[in-house]
Amino acid sequence: MASKAAAEPVPDELRRRLGVADAVLVGLGAMIGAGIFAALAPAARAAGSGLLIGLGAAAVVAYCNATSSARLAARYPASGGTYVYGRMRLGDFWGYLAGWAFVVGKTASCAAMALTVGAYVWPGGAHAVAVAAVVALTALNYAGVHRSALATRVIVAVVLAVLAAVAVAALSADAAEVDRLRVGADMTVRGVLQAAGLLFFAFAGYARIATLGEEVRDPARTIPRAIGVALGITLVVYAVVAVAVVMVLGPEGLAGATAPLTDAVRVAGAGWLVPVVRVGAALAALGSLLALILGVSRTTFAMARDRHLPHLLAAVHPRFAVPHHAEVAVGVVVAVLAATVDLRGAIGFSSFGVLVYYAIANASAWTLSSAEGRPPRLVPVVGFAGCLLLAFALPYSAVGGGAAVLAAGAGVYAVRRRWRARHP
């Protein structure tokens, strides 16, 4: 018996195999993706010459959110994220609302990623390409196929190479002008905040590092360090790309661009890079879309299993072992959105839902005691206030639509709770 026990692997040792560098790579894989290809133009329309200030504000809020989420993940290492944290720290309703906001926001993110594929692959038929991409990837997920760790590394490497090529081509072009970076009279506080809310979309996925609590060595030290390093690298990459594109296109030219990075290399005189950028953007968006559909369907499945959503969505396919009803439902909704909404609308709606989600995460982190690994008090305060400020500074259509959907979700919760009270 002793020899058999000694031969068996120790689960804790197998799980805790990742160091800071590994966790940073996970964070980069989650953050450096299609968001930078999609969010710059709508953010420039909102902030004008204040675009870079908006990028910095988005990064600060993202850091606070990720730090709060990391401390909560260490305390509650269960799948579900803020859906779990809210229920455990604030009550069942707030956990439910966080889960509802996540499903709503990330479903819109799926549509935005699909539209990004269309905008770069075939600008004239962006909606048709977007719908086709959603159908194809939903079919892949239905069959149990998803991105591997190797695929994540390949996508990160390709995207970084494409972004580096764009930055070098733009910064070295004769068309680049430093004067275009100056803050002008077109900048307003609301415009900068709105841009920050839209650019928050480009940092989506950063808190994935927080889910590594059971897999890293010394998580209390490793996770916060990895979050800081990954966010820092991502911010530098995004800032360099944003500076390069603004110097070539100017705030007005960037605001009017459908595919801003291809427009930038074309104006910079590096037309040969256009197909490379299109391939890089499409690859990044497809990778993000695949992971997003997977994540939204699993959260939908978890909420359905807890009967917060129709229990039919909790079905598991007997052969493929995936939540196939949830997969199909998410795919249908995303396909409809991809066929009917525009990119800016999808990004704004997505940002509103996800910002509400992280506001609840910060409120949950505030309730942690020092013995439970509470973050510095300023972190959840800035994160909570920043999330709400950016959420309600988004375009009125995103705020109105997002608030209406969240209110509808709260109404469903209230009706369901009353029904259960009367029919135990």
N, C-alpha and C positions, 0 to 999 in steps of 0.2 A: 504494500500500500504506500509505504514511504517513498519507494523508488518511482512509483507511478505518479504520485503527487509532485515529486521533484521534477519529473519529466514534463509535466503539464505546464504550459505557459501561464504566467501570472498576468491577468487581464490588465491590471493597473500599469505594469511595466510596458505592455504592448501599446497601450493607449498613450501614455506620456512619453512620446518619442520625438516630438517636435520642439525645436528651439525657436529663438527669436527670428532668425532668417527664414525658417519655414513659415512661420506665422505671417511675416511680412509679405512673403510671396502669395499666400492665400488672400491677404488684403488687397494686394495689387491686382490679382486676378479678378477680384470682385469689383474693384473701382475703376481701373483703367480699361474702359470699354467704349461702347458706342455713345455714351452720354455726351462726350466732348464733341463728337461729330454732329450731334443733334441740337444741343442746348445753346450753343453760342449765338446763333442767329436770333432766336426769340428773346434771349437775354439782352442782346444789343438793341433790339427794338424797344425794350423797356428802359434800359439805363443809358443808352447813348454812350457818351464818353466816360461814364462812370462804371463801365463794364467790369474793369479789374477790381474796383472796390467791392462790387457785388460778389465777385469770385472769392475775395478774402472773407467776406461776411458768411458766405455759404460754408467755407472751410471751418470757420470757428464753430458754427452751430453743429456741423458734422462731427467735429472732434468731441464736443460735449456729449452729443448723442451716443457716440460709439463708446466713450468712457463710461457713461452711466450703464449702457447695455452690457459692457464687459463685467462690471461689478455684479450686476444682477445675474448674468450667466454663470458666474462663479458660485453664486448662492443657489441658483435653481438650474442645474445642468440638464434641463429637459427640453425637448423640441417644442416649438411653438413661440419662442421669443417673448415679446411683450404681451401676447395673448395669455401666457402663463404668468409673467411678472405682475401684470395688472390684477389678475384674479387673486394672486397670493398676497399682494401688498395693499391693494386699494379696494378690492371687492369684485364680485363676479361680473357686475355690469361693466366696469372699466376694462377688465380683461376682454370681455366680449366686444366692447367698442373698439379696442385696439385691434383685435382680430378682424373685425368688419372693415376698419379703416385700411388695414394691410391688404385685405383681399381686393377692396375697391381701388386703392392706390396702385397696387402692383398689377392689377388687370389693365389699368390705363397705361402703366409702364410697358406692358406687353404690346399694346397697340402702338405706342410711341416707337418701340424698337422695330416693330414690323414696318412702320412707315419710314423709318430711317433706312432700312434695307431698300425699300422702294425708291426713296429720294436719291440714293446714290447709284443704284443699279439701272433704273429706268425712270428718270424724273417725270416724263410724260405719262407714265402709267404706274405711279407710285402706289395707288390704292390697290390695283390689281396684283402687283407684286407682293404687297403686304399681306393680302388675304391668302395668296398662294403659299407664302412662307409660314403663316400660321397653320394652315391645313397640313403642310408637310411635317412641321415640327410636332404638332399635336399627334400625328400618326406615329412618329418616332417615339414620343413619350408613352403613347398607348402600348407600344410593344416593349416597353421597359428599357429603351435606349436613352442614355443621357451622357453628358460630357464626362470624360475621365479627367484625372489629374494631369495626364500628359497633354490632353487637348487644351486644358486651361493654360498650361505653360506655353504651348505653341501660339495660342491666340494672343496672350500677353506679349510675347516676343514680336509677333507680326505687327500688332497695333503700335507698340513702342517704336518699332522701326519705321512704320508709316508716319507716325507723328513727328519723329526726328527728321525724316525727309521733308515733310511739309515745313517744319520750322526752319531748317537750313535753307531750303529754296526760297522761302519768303523773306527771311532776314537778310539774305545776300542779294536780293533782287534790286534792280535800279528803281523799281516802283515803290519800294518800302520807304516810308517817311516817318521819322520820329515824332514830328509835330502832331500826327494823328492820335498819339497817345495822351495828349494833354486834355485835362478835364475842362470842359467848356460849359457854357450857359445852358446847354440842353439837359444837363444832369439835374435830377431832382431826388429828394430823399425817398419818396415813394417808388420812383423808377429804379433806384439802386436796390431797395428792399425787394421789389418785384423780381429784379434780375437775380438776386441772391436766391430767392425761392425757386426760380426756374433752374438756376445752375446747381442747386441742391440735388436735382435729378442726376447730374453728372457724377455725383459722389455716391450714388445709390449702391448699396452692397458693402459699404465699409464696415458695418457692424458684424459682418460675417466672421471677423476675427474673434468677436465676443463669444461665438459658439464653440470655440476650441478649448473650453475650460477643462475638459476631460482628456485632452489629447496632447497638451503641451507640458513641458517640464517647468516647474515652478510658475504656475499660471498667474499668481498674484503679481509677479514681477514681469513675466514674459508678455502677457496680453496687453497691459498698458503701454509697454515699450513698443511692441509691434504696431499698435494702433497709431502711436505718435509718428513712428518712422514711415509707415505705409501712407498715412495721410500727408505727411510732409513731402514724400516723393511725388505723390499724385498731384498735390498742389503745385509743386515746381513744374511738373510736366504740363499741367493744364495752363499755368500762367505763361510759360514760354510759348506754347501754341497760341494762346489768346493774344499775346503781344505781337507775335509774328503775323497773325491773320489781320489784326487791326491795323498794323503798320502798312499792309498791302492794300486792304480793301477800305479802310477807314470805318468808323462806326456806322455811317449811313449805308455804305456798301455791304457791310456784314449783316446789317439788319434786314436788307432786302434779299439776302442769298437763300436759295433753296438747299444747296449743298455747299456750305461755306468753305470747306477745306479744298474741294476741287476748284471752286472759284478762285481761291487764293493762289493755288499753284499755277492756274491758267494765267491770271493777271501777272504773276511773278515771272512769266516767260518760261515756265517749266511744264509745258503742256504734256510732255511725255509721262509726267507723274500722275496725270488725271486717272488713267485706268488703274494704277497702283493704289491710289487713294480710294477709289471706288471699291476695289476688292477688299482693302483693309477695313473700310467702313462696313461693308456688307458682312464680312466675316465676324467683326466685333459685334454687330447688331444681332446676327444669327446666334452667336454664342450666348449673348445676354438673353435673347428671346427664349432660347431653349431652357436656360436655367430658370428664368422667370416663370414660364408656364409650369415647369416642374414644381417650383416653390409655391405658387398660388394654388395649384391643384392639391398639394399636400396640406396646406393650411385650410383650404376648403374641406378637405376630407376630415381633418382633425375637428373642425367646428361642427361638421355634420355628425361625426361620431358622438360628440357631446350634445347633439340635438339642438345646436344653435342655428343650424341650417337644415334644410330638408334631409331626413335620414337616408333617403335614396342615394344621396351623394357619397355616402360612406361605404358603398359597395366596393369590393375588391375582386378583380378579375381572377377566376380560378386557374387560368393558365399563366398569364403574364405577371400576376401578383402586384398589380398596380391599381390605384383607385380610378377605374376606367370611367365611371359615371362623372366623377369630378373632373377628370381630364377632358372629356367631351364637352361638358358644360362650360368649362373655362375656355376651351378652344372656340366654341360657338360664339360666346360673348366677345372674345377678343377679335374674332374675324369680323363680326358686325361693327365693332368700333373702328377697326382698321379700314373698313370700307366706307365709313361715314364721317369720321372726325378728321380735323387737320392736326398737324404735328404739334403746333404750339398749344392747342387745346388739350391734347393728350398729355403733354408734359406738365401743364399747369394743374390739371385734374389729378394726375399722379402725385405731383409734389404736395398738393393739399392733403390727400389721404395719408401719405407717408409722414408728413410733418406732424399730423395729429397723432399718428401711431407713436412717433418718438417723443412727443410731448408727454404722453402717458408713461413712456419708459422713464423719462426724467423725473416725473412725479413719483413713480415707484422707487427710483433710486434715492430720492430725498428721504424716504421713510426708513432706509437702512440705518442700522446703528453702526458705530465704529467697530464693534466686535464682528459685525456681519460684512465688513469690507466697504463701508460707505465711502464714496468718492469725496474729494474736497467739496465743501458746501457750495462753492461758487459754480461748480460744474453743472449740477442739475438745475440750479437757478437760471444760469445763462442759457442752458439747453432748452429748458421749458419755455422761458420768455422768448427766446430766439425762434423756436418752432412756431409758436402762436403768432409772433410778429410777422415772420416770413409767410406763414400760411394765409393770413388775412391781408397781406400786401400783394398777393397774386392777382392776376386779372379777374375782374368781377365775375366773369362767366365761370372760372374755375372755382372761386369761393362759393358762389351761389349754388352751382351744381354739386360741389363736394359737400357743402353744408346740408343740402336737401337729401342727398343719399345717406349721410350719417344720421340725419334726423329720422329717415325712413327705417334705418337699421335699429335705432333706439326704440322706435315705435313697435317694430316687430318683437323686440326683446320684451317690452312692457306687456304686449298682448299675450305673448307666449307664457310669461311668468304668471299673469292673472289666470290664464287658462289652467295652468298646472295647479295653482292654488285652489281653484274650484273643482278640479278633477284629479285629485291625488292618486 
